[in-house]
Amino acid sequence: MLSAISKPMSTAVRIGAQFYSTSTKYAHLSARKQSLIPTAGTYPSGFRATGIHCGVKKKAGVKDLALIVSEYPCTAAAVFTTNVFKAAPVIVSREILDKNRGQGIYGVVTNSGCANAVTGTVGLENARRMSQTVDTLTGQPNSSVVMSTGVIGQHLPIAKIEKGVQDAAASLASDHDAWSRAAEAFMTTDTFPKLCSATFTLPSGTSFRMAGITKGAGMIHPNMATLLGFIVTDARIDATLLNKALKHAVDRSFNAISVDGDMSTNDTIAVLANGAAVTDGKGIVNEQSEDFKSFRDRLADFAANLAQLVVRDGEGATKFVTVNVQGANTFEEAKQVASTIATSSLVKTALYGQDANWGRILCAVGYSGVSSIDPTRVSVSFVPTDGSTSLPLLVKGEPENVDEARASEILKMEDLEIRVELGLGKEEAKMWTCDLSHEYISINADYRS
């Protein structure tokens, strides 16, 4: 149980209401983006959250510190960037999880505005101080995962963050406004907070909840984990099985998105499970059980929803594109083809220009590195997401007489699917990506100014 953090006060909702109002704060966004910001949620028992401004970001009032804590010890798992220049919070969080063997974790603290990456020994010390400040609140050593996002190569204003953690503890709450504040504190170039929650029921009849926050709009490309994000649940699950479930989920969610092909130094996805939904002491301990398989698949679906929010908010993006590769010999080969299409600058610029240049798609399939591809079996089509008829572009290696007017109609849609049938087997994989626009260049040319 938490030792130094008080129970939520009756004023928590009122405090939260001053921070979060979709109707005013995000009124400038498109109706589509506004619809992605939840106005209510169902959150896991035993977790409390908040987000505040502590001074990492220059602009007053802009949230830059998120704190999430559990009243009960959690099993935990995480996947991290494979970038050689791993940021200090990545190294420190991995140390903590390894030391505890994925058990006894109580909290996650995240700052935005400074990545604490490529910051040497000072950066490592600052990351440890962030984690230890939360430890003093929970009363448990080595119990807090730490994340940072923002500009690379700058040191954290650690004194401001340490004070911020103490200040944040006073506004921790379990309601929707509190979770919304935390989601806002994750944002850098994001245009809206990315928050999801849901309730699930296992085959055994046990119901549990999940909540998750992610961030990201640029420097997004999958490799082990992408961007920052975490999921908390009140399910009870063995730490080893949680780790296996997370890796399965990430391969089908956060490792299946790409905005610009650049992988960050700070990429981290973590999951905490505190078991508060289980009253009989039983949990998921058998990998072969139907409960484990159900939990793993629900986690993958939930993570995919979070990951797709990142693509929908891609820097300068005007389209959300599903690349669906079917008929492969293996999941890995299907994903390799899908990833190659999703990261092709020529494909992405054609989508922005609403140009039905399907040759660029086929070219990407050809250089994907999957040696089993037979050009005479490959089919490509545009699939609209409004339920209207799809448009074949290539059928078993033979080009179609493309209806350019129909192609233009589909490419004007905000959501669309590129479907590729390899004709080799029964495996398939999806990637989610966006177009590449002039605005992407503008955002990143001015990022530090």
N, C-alpha and C positions, 0 to 999 in steps of 0.2 A: 504493500500500500504506500501511497505517497506520504512522506513525512513532513515536508516543509511547504507543500502547496495546499492552500486551504480549499475546502469544498466550494463549488460554485455558489456565488451569492445571488440573491433574488433580483439584483439589478443588472445581471449579465445581459439579458435580452435588451434592456433599454440602452445599455452602453453600446451593444453591437449595432443597434438600429441607427446609431449616429454615423456608423462607418460605411454602411453598404446599402445602396439603393440603385438597383438596375435601371429604373425608369429615368434617373437623372444622370448618373455617372457615365453610363454607356449609351446614352441616347444618340450619340453621334455615329454609332456603328450601324451597319446594315441590319435589316430585320432578321436576316438569317443568323448573323453572329449573336444578336441579342437573344435569339431563341435558344442558344447554346448555353446561356448563363442561367443556372437553376435558381428559382425563387423559393425553393423548399427542398428538404431532403430527409432521409432516414439514416441516422448515424450510429455506428457501433457503440454498444454499451461500454462504459469505463474509460472512454477517451475524451479528452478535452483539447480545445484548439484556440488559437488566436493569431492575429497579425497586427503589428504596430510599425510606426516609423521610429527608428532609433538613431538615424543620422548617417547611415552608410550612403544613402542617396542624398544628393545635394538639395533637391526640391523638398521643402517642408511639407509634411503631411502625407507624402507618398510612402506607402508601407514598404518596409525593407527587411523585416524580421518576422519569421513565422515560428511558432512553437506549438508542438503537439505532444501531449503526455498521456500516459495510461496510468490508471489507478492500480493496475495489477501488472506483474511481470509478464513480458511477452516473449514468445519465440520469434525469431527474426531471421530474414534472409535478404540478401542484396546481390545485385550484379552491377559491375562497374565498367567504366571505359577501358578499352584496350589501347588507347593512345599512350605512347611512351612517356609523354610529359603529363603524368598523372598529377592532378591538383592535390594540395595538402589535405582537404577534407576527404578525398577519396582514400588516400593512404591511411588516415586516422580512422575513418569509419571501418575500413577493412580490418585494421588492427583490433578494434573493439569487438567486432563480430567474431573474429578468429579466437580472441582471448576468451570470450564467453561461450564459444561453440554455438552461437545463435540462440542463446537463452539469456534471460534476465535483463532484457532491454526495456526501458521505460519511456524513451522519448526520442523525438526528432527535432533538431533546431536548424533552421535554414535562413541564410541571409541572401539578399539580392543586391546588385549594384557593384559587387566586387567578387571576382571568382576565387581569390586566394589561390591562384594557379601560377606556377613558375615563380615562386616566392621563397624558395630555399628553406633554411632551418627556421627562420622567423615565421614563415607561413605555417610550418608544421606545429610550432609552438602555439600560434594563434588558433589553429584548428582544435588543438587539444584543450586550450583554455575555453573555447566555445562549448565543447562537450562537457568539460568539468563544471562549468557554471550551471548547466542543467542538472548535472549529478548532485550538486549541493541542494537543489530544490527537491529532487526525488529522494534524496537520502541514500542513493545506491551508487557505488563506484562503477566506472566503465559501463554505464547504462544508456548512453545517449549517442545516437547517430547524428553526424553533422554534415550539412550540405552548404555549398556556396555557388553563386552564379553571378555573372557580370563581366567586367573588364578583366582581362588577363594581365599579370605582371605588376599588380598593385597590392600593397599590403592592406589588410583589414584595419579599420579603426577599432581595435579590439576592446578598448575601454568603453566605447559607446555600445558595442554589442553586449558586453557583460552587463552593463547597466540596463540595456534593453531587455535582456532575458529576465532580469528581476522585475522590471516594469510589466513585461508581458504576462508574468505569472498572475498578476492581480486581475487580469481580464480574461483568463482562461474560462471557457464555457463549452457546453455540449450542443448548443443550438445551431441553427443554420447560419445565423449572422456571424457567429464565431468562426465557423469553418470557412465562410466566405472571406473574412478578414485574412485568414491564413493563406487562402488561395491567392489573394491580391498581393500578399507579401512575396510571393514567388516570382512575380512578373518582372521581366526586363523589357524587351521589345515586344512582348505579348500585348495584344490589344484588348484581351478580355481574360478574366480568371478562369482556370480550367479545373472544375470540381465535379465529381460524380459521387453518387451514393446509390445503394441498392440493397434489397433483402432477398435472400435465397433460402431454399430448403433442401437439405440433403436427403438421399434415398431413405436414410434411417428415420427421417422425420424431424431432425434437428434444424431449426431455423437460425440463420445468422445474418449479420449485416457487413457490408463493406463500404468504405469511403476512400476516396483517392483524390490527390491533387497532383497536377503535373504542370510543367512550364516549358516553353520553348516556342520559337518562331523562326529562328535562324541557327546556323551551325548545327544542322540536324541531319544525321545519317547513321543508319544502324550498324553497330558492331558490338555485340555483347549487351550493351545498354545504351540508351540514347537520352540525352537531356537530363533533367531532374524530375523525379517523381517518387511518390510513395503511396502505398495502399495500407490501410489498417482494417482489421476485422476482429470481431468478437468470437470468431470460431476458435476451437481448440485443435491444434495440430502439432505433431512432432516437428522439431526444428529441421531434421534431415529431410522429411517429406515436404516441408514448406519450401525448402531450397529447391527440391526437384520440381515442385509445382511452379515456382517462380521462373525457373529456366525454361520450362515448357511454355509458360505464358508469354514470356518476353520474346521468344522466337516467333510467336504468332501475333505480336502486338508492337511493342516498342522497337523490336528489331525488324519490323516490317513497314517502317515509314522512312521517308526521305524528303527533305525540303530542298537542300542545296548540295548534298554530297560531302559536307564537312562534318567531321566527328569532333566533339568537344573534348577538352581535357578534364571535364568535371562530371561526365555522364554517370548518373547513379539512379537506380530504381531499387527501392527497399520495400519490404512487406513486414508488418508487425501483426501478430495474432495474440490477443490477451486471454482468450478462452472464456470471456465473461458471459457468453450466451449459453454455456454448458453448465448445468447445475448438478448433474449426476457424476461429475468427475471424469466422464468418458470423453475421449476425443478421437481424432484421426491418427492412428498409429500403424495402420497396415496399408502398404502401397498397393496391394491387390484388391483392396476393398472398394465397393461401389461408392462409398462416401468419399474416398480419396480421389477417385476418377472424376466424380461430380465436382468436388471442390476445385481440382486442377482445371477443369474445363470452364467453370464459372469464373475463376480467376483470369483465365485467358480471355474470355469474352469481356470481362470488366476492364482489363488492361487495354484491350483493343479499342474500347470506347474512349478511354483516356487518351490513347496514342493518336486516335483520329482527330481529336480536338486540336492537337499540335499542328497537324497538317492543315486543318481548316483555318488556322491562324498563321500559316506560313508567311514570312516576310514578303509583302507585296503580292501575295497570291490572290488570284481571282477565281480559281477553280480547285475543286476537290476531286481527285482522280483515283479511282480504284484500278489497279493493274491486276487482272485475274488470269493466271496462267494455269491451264488445265491440261490433262492428258500427258503428264510427265511420268517417267519411270520411278522417281523418288520425290519426296517433299523437298529435299535439298536442291535438286535440279530445277524444280518448278520455281523455287524461291530465287535461285540464281538468275534465272531468266527474267523474273519479275523485277528483281532489284536492278538489273542492267537497264531495263526499259525505264524504270522509275527515276533513275539518276542520269539519263541521257539529256544533256542540255539542248540538243537539237529537238528531241521529242517535246520537252517542256516549253521551249520557245514557240514551237508550232502550235501547241495547245493554247498558249497565250494569244497568238495571232489568229486563232480559230481557223487554222490551215489543216485540211485533211491530208497531210503529207504522210500517209501510212508507210511509205518507204523507210522513213526514219525509225519507225517501230520495228519493222522487219530487219533493218540493219542492226539494231540493238540485239534482237534475238540471235542474229547470226554471229555476233562477236561476244556473246555471253560466256563462252567457254564450255558450254555443254556439248560434248562431242557426239552424243547420241541423236542429235536433232537431224531429221530428214526433211529437207526443204519441200518435198512433194507431199508431206503430210500436214504441213502447218497451215492453220487458218487464223485470220485476224478480223475482228469486227469492233465497231463502236456500239456500246450498249447504253441507251439513255436510262436514267434512273426514275423517269416519270411513268414507266410502265408501257411506253409506246414501243413500236417495232424497232429492233436493232438493225444496224446497217453493216452487212458483210463487205469487207474490203479485199480479202484474199481467202480463197477456199481451196484447201489442199494444194497449195502452191500455185494456183491459177488466179490471176487478178480478176476482180469483178469490174463491171462497168459501173463505177461509183456514181450515185446520184449526189452531185455536189451541193444541190440545194438542201437535201436532207442532211448531208454531212454538216453543213453550216448550221442548221437548226440544232443539231446535237451539240456541236462545239460551242454554241452560245450559252448552253446550260451551265450552271454553277457546279453541278455534280454530274459526273459521267464515268463510264467504265470502259477500259480497253481490255478486251477479252482475247486471249491467245490460246488456241487449241493446238498442242504439239502432236497429238495423234500417236503417242507412244505407249502410254500406260494409264493408270487410274489416279495418280497422285496430282494434287493441285496446291497452289499457294497464292496468297494475295499480298500485294504491297499497296500502301496508300501514299500518294504524293500530290504535288500541286504544280501549277504552271510556274514559269520563270518570267518575271515582268521587269519593266523599267524601274518600278518602285523598289524592287529588291536591291538594285545597285544604289539607289539614292539612300536607302536606309543604312546600308553597310558602309557606304562612303563617308557618312556623317556620324557613325556609331559613337565615337569617343568625344565628339564635340558637344 
